[in-house]
């Protein structure tokens, strides 16, 4: 087990209500999430719940130190790992619902979520989604993954309905079977006007 995977498992054991998965995302899921994102090297990209940084690494590489990467994480263990791995990124120990404290309205080109939306109570889902919608620029994009086994949870179905209600366009990727557990990715775009 790699050092980052071990740190991720430790974070889950210490803070299971804050860390939504027991194991970090696979390379295949991480690549699918990064490939789903539409942004340029000078854009502002936000990551919610980056864990130990599997998505962050790919997003940061695409920004090439010219754009702005803001990552909000609730696990203190993961924040320490992220700050060491990504010293140029803005790694913030705070809830995703407080995104507006760090990113002005209508300035994020892409918001990437590593959050377990299916595990959230509806009120928290609403607060975080409101923060996401406020931060996105016109035509901006929201990208999130979901676990296949949780697709029919009432909170997961509620989240999916909200995506189709709030975004002008919503797509899903194929299932990424080489992930524990298998997952798929939502790609959502704001209206450009």
MIROSE-556660 format. One record per residue (C-alpha): residue number from 1; residue in three letters; z negated, y negated, x. Coordinates in pm, 1 decimal, decimal comma. Layout:
 pos code       up    north     east
 NUM  ALA        Z        Y        X
...
//
This chain:
 pos code       up    north     east
   1  UNK      0,0      0,0      0,0
   2  UNK     98,1   -339,3    144,2
   3  UNK   -161,8   -608,5    207,1
   4  UNK    -24,8   -829,0    -74,0
   5  UNK    -22,0   -538,7   -320,8
   6  UNK   -382,9   -461,3   -228,5
   7  UNK   -478,9   -828,8   -279,4
   8  UNK   -306,8   -821,2   -618,4
   9  UNK   -502,1   -511,3   -725,9
  10  UNK   -825,8   -672,9   -600,0
  11  UNK   -750,6   -984,1   -806,6
  12  UNK   -692,7   -767,5  -1114,9
  13  UNK  -1020,9   -581,1  -1062,7
  14  UNK  -1216,4   -906,2  -1009,7
  15  UNK  -1049,6  -1104,8  -1287,5
  16  UNK   -873,6   -868,4  -1532,4
  17  UNK   -853,0  -1131,2  -1806,8
  18  UNK   -680,9  -1377,3  -1572,4
  19  UNK   -445,6  -1135,4  -1395,4
  20  UNK   -207,2   -988,5  -1652,3
  21  UNK    -89,8   -682,4  -1458,4
  22  UNK   -249,8   -416,8  -1243,2
  23  UNK     41,2   -405,0   -995,5
  24  UNK    272,9   -674,1   -853,9
  25  UNK    629,1   -704,1   -981,3
  26  UNK    884,1   -485,3   -806,5
  27  UNK   1165,8   -616,5   -588,1
  28  UNK   1407,5   -529,9   -867,0
  29  UNK   1219,2   -731,6  -1130,7
  30  UNK   1161,3  -1017,5   -887,5
  31  UNK   1533,5  -1034,0   -811,0
  32  UNK   1623,9  -1015,1  -1180,8
  33  UNK   1391,6  -1308,5  -1254,8
  34  UNK   1528,5  -1515,4   -964,9
  35  UNK   1888,2  -1433,0  -1061,3
  36  UNK   1815,0  -1543,4  -1419,5
  37  UNK   1724,2  -1895,3  -1302,9
  38  UNK   1970,5  -2185,9  -1305,5
  39  UNK   1856,7  -2455,8  -1063,4
  40  UNK   1974,6  -2636,9   -754,9
  41  UNK   1812,9  -2679,3   -415,3
  42  UNK   1680,0  -3027,8   -498,8
  43  UNK   1536,8  -2951,9   -842,9
  44  UNK   1177,6  -2918,7   -960,4
  45  UNK   1085,7  -2557,3  -1033,6
  46  UNK    755,0  -2451,6  -1187,0
  47  UNK    605,1  -2104,9  -1168,5
  48  UNK    326,9  -2004,4  -1404,2
  49  UNK    109,5  -1712,9  -1294,0
  50  UNK    277,6  -1638,7   -960,2
  51  UNK     33,4  -1363,8   -859,8
  52  UNK     79,1  -1304,0   -487,1
  53  UNK    424,9  -1459,7   -478,3
  54  UNK    698,5  -1201,1   -534,3
  55  UNK    899,2  -1444,3   -752,5
  56  UNK    775,5  -1743,4   -551,3
  57  UNK    935,4  -1613,4   -232,8
  58  UNK   1281,0  -1596,0   -391,8
  59  UNK   1245,4  -1928,6   -573,6
  60  UNK   1122,8  -2102,3   -258,6
  61  UNK   1412,3  -1963,7    -57,2
  62  UNK   1660,7  -2105,8   -311,3
  63  UNK   1491,7  -2446,3   -305,3
  64  UNK   1533,6  -2443,8     72,7
  65  UNK   1247,4  -2692,9    130,2
  66  UNK   1443,0  -2972,8    -41,3
  67  UNK   1325,5  -2922,6   -399,2
  68  UNK    977,9  -2921,5   -549,0
  69  UNK    795,8  -2595,3   -621,9
  70  UNK    482,6  -2619,2   -835,7
  71  UNK    285,6  -2297,9   -898,9
  72  UNK    -17,4  -2271,1  -1129,6
  73  UNK   -241,3  -1967,0  -1079,0
  74  UNK   -583,0  -1876,6  -1223,2
  75  UNK   -690,4  -1610,6   -972,4
  76  UNK   -874,2  -1757,6   -673,4
  77  UNK   -778,3  -1452,8   -466,1
  78  UNK   -409,7  -1505,0   -541,9
  79  UNK   -429,2  -1881,4   -482,6
  80  UNK   -554,5  -1816,8   -128,1
  81  UNK   -268,1  -1575,5    -61,1
  82  UNK     -9,1  -1816,0   -206,6
  83  UNK   -131,4  -2116,0     -7,9
  84  UNK    -99,0  -1916,8    315,4
  85  UNK    245,4  -1780,8    226,4
  86  UNK    394,3  -2102,4     85,7
  87  UNK    241,5  -2402,5    263,6
  88  UNK    520,5  -2634,4    142,6
  89  UNK    470,4  -2539,5   -222,2
  90  UNK    220,8  -2707,1   -452,7
  91  UNK    -13,2  -2416,6   -526,3
  92  UNK   -258,3  -2524,7   -794,2
  93  UNK   -567,2  -2344,5   -919,4
  94  UNK   -544,1  -2426,9  -1289,6
  95  UNK   -431,5  -2293,4  -1624,1
  96  UNK    -65,9  -2314,7  -1722,6
  97  UNK   -171,3  -2507,5  -2031,8
  98  UNK   -252,3  -2802,2  -1800,0
  99  UNK     99,5  -2821,1  -1656,3
 100  UNK    138,7  -3184,8  -1770,6
 101  UNK   -128,9  -3288,4  -1517,6
 102  UNK    106,4  -3193,7  -1233,6
 103  UNK    461,9  -3226,4  -1363,9
 104  UNK    577,1  -3536,7  -1555,2
 105  UNK    754,8  -3484,3  -1888,7
 106  UNK   1123,9  -3393,6  -1880,3
 107  UNK   1138,2  -3336,6  -1502,5
 108  UNK   1133,3  -2957,8  -1448,8
 109  UNK   1474,5  -2796,0  -1421,0
 110  UNK   1330,8  -2446,4  -1454,6
 111  UNK    993,7  -2301,4  -1555,2
 112  UNK    940,6  -1939,4  -1452,1
 113  UNK    661,6  -1744,0  -1614,0
 114  UNK    477,5  -1446,4  -1470,7
 115  UNK    222,7  -1468,4  -1752,7
 116  UNK    135,3  -1180,8  -1983,7
 117  UNK    236,8  -1353,6  -2309,4
 118  UNK    172,7  -1036,9  -2510,4
 119  UNK   -192,6  -1037,6  -2400,8
 120  UNK   -255,9  -1396,8  -2509,9
 121  UNK   -417,4  -1519,6  -2825,8
 122  UNK   -178,5  -1728,0  -3038,9
 123  UNK   -360,0  -2058,4  -2973,7
 124  UNK   -324,9  -2016,6  -2596,5
 125  UNK     40,6  -1913,9  -2633,4
 126  UNK     99,4  -2235,3  -2828,2
 127  UNK    -76,2  -2460,7  -2577,1
 128  UNK    111,7  -2315,2  -2281,8
 129  UNK    449,0  -2319,3  -2459,0
 130  UNK    393,3  -2682,8  -2561,1
 131  UNK    324,8  -2769,0  -2195,8
 132  UNK    641,6  -2584,3  -2090,1
 133  UNK    857,4  -2759,9  -2349,0
 134  UNK    717,4  -3100,6  -2252,4
 135  UNK    783,4  -3045,3  -1880,6
 136  UNK   1144,7  -2926,7  -1911,9
 137  UNK   1429,4  -3172,3  -1865,5
 138  UNK   1709,5  -3173,0  -2125,2
 139  UNK   1917,2  -2860,4  -2064,4
 140  UNK   1629,5  -2714,6  -1860,2
 141  UNK   1551,8  -2347,7  -1853,1
 142  UNK   1254,5  -2121,7  -1922,0
 143  UNK   1253,6  -1771,9  -1769,6
 144  UNK    989,1  -1508,5  -1847,2
 145  UNK    961,1  -1134,6  -1822,2
 146  UNK    806,2   -894,9  -2071,0
 147  UNK    699,3   -533,2  -2047,1
 148  UNK    902,2   -288,8  -2255,4
 149  UNK    595,3   -102,9  -2383,7
 150  UNK    445,7   -429,1  -2517,6
 151  UNK    759,6   -547,3  -2697,5
 152  UNK    621,7   -451,9  -3039,2
 153  UNK    272,2   -595,0  -2992,7
 154  UNK    216,4   -859,1  -3263,1
 155  UNK    155,1  -1126,6  -2998,0
 156  UNK    473,0  -1025,5  -2810,6
 157  UNK    679,0  -1044,7  -3128,4
 158  UNK    523,6  -1383,4  -3206,1
 159  UNK    618,5  -1505,2  -2857,0
 160  UNK    976,6  -1382,6  -2901,6
 161  UNK   1008,6  -1558,1  -3238,8
 162  UNK    883,2  -1879,9  -3080,6
 163  UNK   1144,7  -1855,6  -2805,0
 164  UNK   1424,6  -1831,2  -3062,0
 165  UNK   1275,2  -2119,8  -3259,7
 166  UNK   1220,8  -2357,6  -2964,1
 167  UNK   1524,1  -2297,9  -2741,9
 168  UNK   1891,2  -2365,0  -2807,3
 169  UNK   1993,5  -2037,6  -2639,2
 170  UNK   1797,7  -1719,8  -2560,6
 171  UNK   1925,5  -1413,0  -2374,5
 172  UNK   1760,1  -1096,6  -2245,4
 173  UNK   1854,4   -889,7  -1943,6
 174  UNK   1889,1   -515,5  -1920,5
 175  UNK   1564,6   -319,5  -1875,8
 176  UNK   1442,7   -303,3  -1517,1
 177  UNK   1320,1     55,3  -1497,7
 178  UNK   1211,3     26,6  -1133,5
 179  UNK    901,3   -172,3  -1218,8
 180  UNK    550,3    -62,8  -1313,2
 181  UNK    569,2    -79,6  -1611,6
 182  UNK    940,5   -126,2  -1694,2
 183  UNK   1030,5   -480,3  -1798,3
 184  UNK   1312,3   -712,7  -1903,2
 185  UNK   1372,2  -1085,8  -1859,7
 186  UNK   1412,3  -1365,2  -2114,9
 187  UNK   1649,2  -1649,6  -2020,0
 188  UNK   1606,0  -1955,4  -2242,4
 189  UNK   1776,5  -2296,5  -2233,2
 190  UNK   1674,0  -2627,3  -2386,1
 191  UNK   1929,0  -2830,5  -2573,4
 192  UNK   2106,0  -3070,2  -2334,7
 193  UNK   2065,7  -3364,7  -2575,0
//
